Amino acid sequence: MSELFEIRWHGRGGQGAKTAALLFGDAAMSTGKYLQAFPEYGPERMGAPIQAFNRLSDSPITVHCGIKKPDVVVVLDSTLLETQPITEGLKAEGSMLVNTLLSPQKIRSKLKLKKGKVFTVDASGISRKTIGGEFPNTPMLGALLKATSIMKLDDLLKYTEKKLEKKFRTRPEIIKGNLESIKKAYKEVKEG
């Protein structure tokens, strides 16, 4: 991966799009990649649409602007498909990953995507079962890895565990639930 690989995350304030982009970026950096991870939002509040971004490369990244032509678009909240320009700029050979119960074929049809790949996963359902709440960002990390093969699942799991141990040292069930959500989404993501 010497070229830039760019990811645009769409979510709502409070769903963890920014956190997922930062965690994913840090995990990629721990494998020797160069990266950028940053959000883009103004004075929005909880529930307002937001975007976050990742740039990854094997060489230093000298670009410092928002991502206009992503390789992958990750959507944490499928209601944004109706209200936001989710597919804007997506490369023809790019990938769309959506948190939804709908099939990849239905999402492809809904978004009128003729090329590229479409992946779906019930990240919200997975997070309710494994973490005990509506936290789609963590399972989406597992689905993103399966969809892109950017890094090994074990590398992401090790880094995530290390990062979560700092914050949730006294709550091992949260660490275990988050790691399980990543593994489950990795296995359950569908391509169409």
C-alpha positions in Angstrom: 0.0 0.0 0.0 2.2 2.8 -1.2 -0.7 4.9 -2.5 -3.1 6.7 -0.2 -6.0 4.6 1.0 -8.8 6.8 2.2 -11.9 6.0 4.3 -14.8 8.3 5.1 -17.0 7.5 8.1 -20.6 8.8 8.4 -22.4 8.7 11.6 -24.4 10.8 14.1 -22.8 12.6 17.1 -22.5 10.1 19.9 -22.3 6.9 17.8 -18.5 6.8 17.8 -17.6 7.6 14.2 -14.7 9.8 15.4 -13.6 7.3 18.0 -13.7 4.4 15.5 -11.6 6.4 13.0 -9.1 7.3 15.7 -8.9 3.7 17.0 -8.6 2.3 13.5 -5.9 4.8 12.6 -3.9 4.1 15.7 -4.2 0.3 15.2 -2.9 0.8 11.6 -0.1 2.9 12.9 0.9 0.1 15.3 1.4 -2.1 12.2 3.9 0.3 10.7 1.5 2.3 8.4 1.5 6.1 8.1 -1.9 7.5 8.9 -4.2 10.4 9.5 -7.4 10.1 11.5 -9.6 13.2 12.0 -13.2 14.3 12.3 -15.1 17.0 10.5 -17.9 18.6 12.4 -19.0 22.0 13.6 -21.2 22.9 16.6 -23.4 19.8 16.0 -24.9 18.1 19.0 -25.7 14.5 19.9 -27.5 12.9 17.0 -26.4 15.4 14.3 -24.7 14.0 11.2 -20.9 14.0 11.4 -18.0 12.7 9.3 -14.6 11.3 10.3 -11.7 10.3 8.0 -8.7 8.0 7.7 -5.8 8.1 5.3 -3.3 5.2 5.3 -0.1 4.7 3.4 3.2 2.9 3.5 5.0 6.2 3.0 4.6 9.6 4.7 1.3 11.4 4.0 1.7 15.0 2.9 -1.9 15.8 2.1 -3.8 17.7 4.8 -7.4 18.2 3.7 -10.8 16.5 3.9 -11.3 13.4 1.8 -13.3 14.0 -1.4 -12.7 10.6 -3.2 -12.8 7.8 -0.6 -11.8 4.2 -1.3 -14.3 3.1 1.4 -17.4 4.8 2.9 -18.5 3.4 6.3 -22.0 4.3 7.4 -22.8 3.8 11.1 -26.4 4.9 10.9 -28.5 3.8 7.8 -31.0 6.6 8.3 -28.2 8.8 6.8 -28.6 7.1 3.5 -31.8 9.1 3.1 -30.5 12.5 4.2 -26.8 12.7 3.4 -24.8 12.5 0.2 -23.2 9.2 1.4 -21.9 8.1 -2.0 -20.5 11.5 -3.1 -17.0 11.0 -4.5 -16.9 7.3 -3.8 -14.4 5.8 -6.3 -16.0 3.6 -9.0 -14.1 0.6 -7.7 -14.6 1.7 -4.0 -16.5 -0.1 -1.2 -19.6 0.9 0.8 -20.0 -0.6 4.3 -23.4 0.0 6.0 -24.7 -0.9 9.4 -28.1 -2.3 8.5 -30.3 -5.4 8.5 -30.8 -4.9 4.7 -28.9 -7.1 2.3 -26.0 -5.7 0.3 -28.1 -6.1 -2.9 -30.9 -3.9 -1.4 -28.4 -1.2 -0.4 -26.8 -1.3 -3.8 -30.2 -0.8 -5.4 -31.2 1.9 -2.9 -28.0 3.9 -3.6 -28.0 3.1 -7.3 -24.5 1.8 -7.2 -23.5 0.1 -10.4 -19.8 -0.6 -9.6 -17.7 -1.3 -6.6 -18.5 -3.5 -3.6 -21.3 -3.2 -1.0 -21.0 -4.7 2.4 -23.6 -4.8 5.2 -23.6 -5.9 8.8 -26.0 -5.6 11.7 -23.4 -3.7 13.9 -26.2 -2.3 16.1 -27.6 -5.8 16.8 -24.1 -7.1 17.5 -23.3 -4.3 19.9 -26.5 -4.9 21.8 -25.6 -8.6 22.2 -21.9 -8.2 23.0 -21.5 -4.8 24.6 -25.0 -4.4 26.0 -25.9 -1.1 24.2 -26.1 0.7 20.9 -22.4 1.1 20.0 -22.1 0.3 16.3 -18.6 1.8 15.9 -16.7 -1.1 17.4 -18.3 -3.9 15.4 -17.9 -1.8 12.3 -14.1 -2.0 12.8 -14.3 -5.7 12.4 -16.5 -5.4 9.3 -14.1 -2.9 7.8 -11.2 -5.2 8.2 -13.1 -8.0 6.5 -14.1 -5.7 3.7 -10.7 -4.2 3.0 -8.0 -6.6 4.4 -6.0 -3.5 5.4 -4.6 -5.3 8.4 -4.9 -8.6 10.2 -7.8 -9.1 12.6 -5.4 -10.2 15.4 -3.4 -6.9 15.1 -6.6 -4.9 15.5 -7.8 -7.0 18.4 -4.4 -6.8 20.2 -4.3 -3.0 19.8 -7.9 -2.5 20.8 -7.5 -4.6 23.9 -4.4 -2.6 24.9 -6.2 0.7 24.3 -9.4 -0.4 26.2 -7.4 -1.7 29.1 -6.2 1.8 29.8 -9.7 3.2 30.0 -11.7 0.2 31.3 -9.2 -1.5 33.5 -11.7 -2.1 36.3 -14.5 -3.2 33.9 -13.2 -6.2 32.0 -16.7 -7.1 30.7 -16.6 -3.9 28.5 -13.2 -4.9 27.1 -14.4 -8.5 26.4 -17.7 -7.3 24.8 -15.9 -4.9 22.5 -13.4 -7.5 21.3 -16.2 -10.0 20.8 -18.2 -7.4 18.8 -15.2 -6.9 16.4 -14.8 -10.7 15.9 -18.6 -11.2 15.4 -18.9 -8.4 12.8 -15.8 -9.7 11.0 -17.5 -13.1 10.7 -21.1 -11.8 9.9 -20.4 -9.0 7.3 -22.1 -9.8 4.0 -20.9 -8.8 0.5 -23.1 -8.3 -2.5 
